[in-house]
């Protein structure tokens, strides 16, 4: 992976992340247009030799540079507010998963399926298999079905953590004694990685998150196999 690709946003795996990327591109386009206009005005004013000693006011110009930025802010605020509302919207979740942060690992509960519970620890570097990512791979991945709304309940058992997966466009603080919730719909199969983004202690960087997106049949098979193991 090149250095430039690491600076870009991850490929979207949910509709929310797709809209977040679109809004990012929209905002960057507006910023580039504003910077281009300001740079052109600055260069044209500093490089010409025109002077005017009798101009004391320019009400038309002042009105323009007051009203125009207000419209620019509207072009940014309206889609931002719409997206902010959609990120908190939960309609009819098909699967509910509870994530609990510990120092320093995550535990998960599938309360819809006879209380399936497991802990998810980071895989040590010497135990990694070929193709696995260092500091991101876990021993037990969170398996979730595609094209079904998933509700995630987030809490913590000791200190404040933060459950974050960039490709899904979700991030929620895990606070002891409190439940935060968010939802997402996985659009494609794959494994998506995240990390705790809250400074929760000495091993803060060693509690990754791995989400495995599968089809419905594979998810049901995984649930049944997990029950058989118990």
C-alpha positions in Angstrom: 0.0 0.0 0.0 1.4 3.4 -1.0 1.8 6.3 1.4 -0.7 8.4 -0.6 -3.4 5.7 -0.4 -2.9 5.5 3.4 -3.9 9.2 3.6 -7.2 8.7 1.9 -10.5 7.4 3.4 -11.1 3.7 3.5 -13.5 2.1 0.9 -17.1 2.4 2.2 -18.8 -0.8 3.4 -22.0 0.8 4.5 -24.4 3.4 3.1 -23.5 5.8 5.9 -19.8 5.7 5.0 -20.7 6.2 1.4 -22.5 9.4 2.2 -19.7 10.5 4.5 -17.2 10.2 1.7 -19.5 12.1 -0.6 -19.9 14.9 1.9 -16.1 14.9 2.4 -15.7 15.4 -1.4 -18.4 18.0 -1.5 -16.7 20.0 1.4 -13.3 19.7 -0.2 -14.7 21.0 -3.5 -16.1 24.1 -1.8 -12.9 24.7 0.1 -10.8 24.4 -3.1 -13.1 26.9 -4.8 -12.8 29.4 -2.0 -9.1 29.1 -1.7 -8.7 29.5 -5.5 -10.8 32.7 -5.5 -8.9 34.1 -2.5 -5.5 33.3 -4.0 -6.5 34.9 -7.3 -7.8 38.0 -5.6 -4.6 38.2 -3.5 -2.3 37.9 -6.5 -4.3 40.3 -8.6 -4.3 42.9 -5.9 -0.6 42.7 -5.0 0.7 42.5 -8.6 -1.2 45.4 -10.3 -0.2 49.1 -10.0 -3.7 50.6 -9.6 -4.2 53.0 -6.7 -7.2 55.0 -5.6 -6.9 57.6 -2.9 -10.5 58.8 -3.1 -12.3 55.5 -2.3 -13.5 55.5 1.3 -16.2 52.9 1.1 -17.6 50.1 -1.1 -20.9 49.0 0.2 -21.7 46.7 -2.7 -18.4 44.8 -2.2 -19.0 44.6 1.6 -22.5 43.2 1.0 -21.2 40.6 -1.4 -18.5 39.3 0.9 -21.0 39.2 3.8 -23.8 37.4 1.9 -21.7 35.0 -0.2 -20.0 33.2 2.7 -23.4 32.8 4.3 -24.6 30.9 1.3 -21.4 28.9 1.2 -22.0 27.8 4.8 -25.5 26.8 3.9 -24.2 24.5 1.2 -22.1 22.9 3.9 -24.5 22.9 6.8 -27.6 21.4 5.1 -26.0 18.1 3.9 -24.1 17.9 7.2 -27.2 18.1 9.3 -29.0 15.6 7.1 -26.1 13.2 7.5 -25.9 13.8 11.2 -29.6 12.8 11.5 -29.1 9.7 9.4 -26.2 8.4 11.5 -28.5 8.4 14.6 -31.5 6.8 12.9 -32.3 3.2 13.8 -35.4 1.8 12.0 -35.8 -2.0 12.3 -32.6 -3.7 13.3 -32.5 -7.4 12.5 -29.5 -8.2 14.7 -28.4 -6.7 18.0 -24.9 -7.0 19.3 -23.5 -5.7 22.5 -19.8 -4.6 22.7 -18.2 -4.2 26.1 -14.8 -2.6 26.4 -12.2 -3.9 28.9 -8.6 -3.1 29.6 -7.6 -4.2 27.0 -9.9 -6.3 24.9 -13.5 -6.3 23.7 -16.2 -8.8 24.7 -19.4 -9.3 22.6 -22.8 -10.6 23.3 -25.4 -11.8 20.7 -28.5 -11.5 22.8 -30.8 -12.5 20.0 -29.3 -16.0 19.8 -29.5 -17.6 23.3 -26.9 -15.2 24.8 -23.9 -16.1 22.7 -20.8 -14.4 24.3 -17.1 -14.4 23.6 -14.0 -12.2 24.2 -11.9 -10.8 21.4 -8.2 -10.4 22.0 -5.5 -9.1 19.7 -3.3 -11.8 18.1 0.3 -11.5 19.0 2.8 -10.8 16.2 4.5 -14.2 16.5 1.1 -16.0 16.2 0.0 -14.2 13.0 -0.7 -16.2 9.9 0.3 -15.2 6.4 -1.9 -12.3 5.2 -3.0 -11.2 8.6 -2.4 -7.6 9.8 -0.2 -6.8 12.7 -2.0 -5.1 15.7 -5.3 -5.5 13.9 -6.1 -9.2 13.8 -8.1 -10.8 16.7 -8.7 -14.3 17.8 -12.5 -14.0 17.6 -14.0 -11.8 14.9 -17.4 -10.3 15.1 -19.4 -12.1 12.4 -22.4 -10.1 11.0 -24.8 -10.7 8.1 -24.9 -8.5 5.0 -27.9 -6.3 3.9 -29.5 -6.5 7.4 -29.6 -3.5 9.8 -27.3 -4.2 12.7 -27.8 -2.4 16.0 -24.7 -2.2 18.2 -24.9 -1.4 21.9 -21.6 -0.1 23.3 -20.6 0.1 26.9 -17.5 -0.4 29.1 -16.6 -2.3 32.2 -13.7 -0.1 33.6 -12.7 3.1 31.8 -13.9 5.0 28.7 -13.2 3.2 25.4 -14.3 4.0 21.9 -15.6 1.4 19.4 -14.5 2.6 15.9 -14.5 1.0 12.5 -13.6 3.5 9.7 -14.9 1.5 6.8 -18.3 1.3 8.4 -18.5 5.0 9.3 -19.3 4.3 12.9 -17.7 5.5 16.2 -19.2 5.4 19.7 -17.7 6.0 23.1 -18.0 3.0 25.5 -18.7 4.6 28.9 -19.0 2.5 32.1 -22.6 2.4 33.4 -24.0 3.8 30.1 -25.3 2.2 26.8 -24.6 4.0 23.5 -26.2 2.6 20.4 -25.6 2.9 16.6 -26.6 1.0 13.5 -25.2 0.1 10.2 -25.9 -2.1 7.1 -23.0 -4.0 5.6 -23.2 -3.9 1.8 -20.4 -6.2 0.8 -18.5 -9.2 2.2 -15.1 -8.8 3.7 -13.2 -8.2 6.9 -13.1 -4.6 8.3 -10.7 -3.5 11.0 -10.9 -0.8 13.6 -9.3 0.2 16.9 -10.2 1.8 20.2 -9.8 5.5 19.5 -10.0 6.6 23.1 -6.8 6.8 25.2 -7.8 4.1 27.7 -4.5 3.2 29.3 -1.0 1.8 28.7 -2.2 -0.9 26.2 -4.7 1.4 24.4 -3.2 0.5 21.0 -3.7 -3.2 21.5 -7.4 -3.7 21.5 -8.4 -3.9 17.8 -11.8 -4.6 16.3 -12.4 -7.1 13.4 -15.8 -7.3 11.7 -16.4 -10.2 9.3 -19.2 -9.6 6.9 -20.9 -12.7 5.4 -24.1 -13.6 3.7 -27.2 -14.7 5.7 -26.7 -18.4 5.2 -23.1 -18.3 6.4 -24.1 -16.2 9.4 -26.8 -18.8 10.4 -24.2 -21.6 10.0 -21.8 -19.7 12.2 -24.5 -19.1 14.9 -25.4 -22.9 14.9 -21.8 -24.0 15.0 -21.2 -21.6 17.9 -24.2 -23.0 19.8 -22.9 -26.6 19.2 -19.5 -25.6 20.7 -21.2 -24.3 23.8 
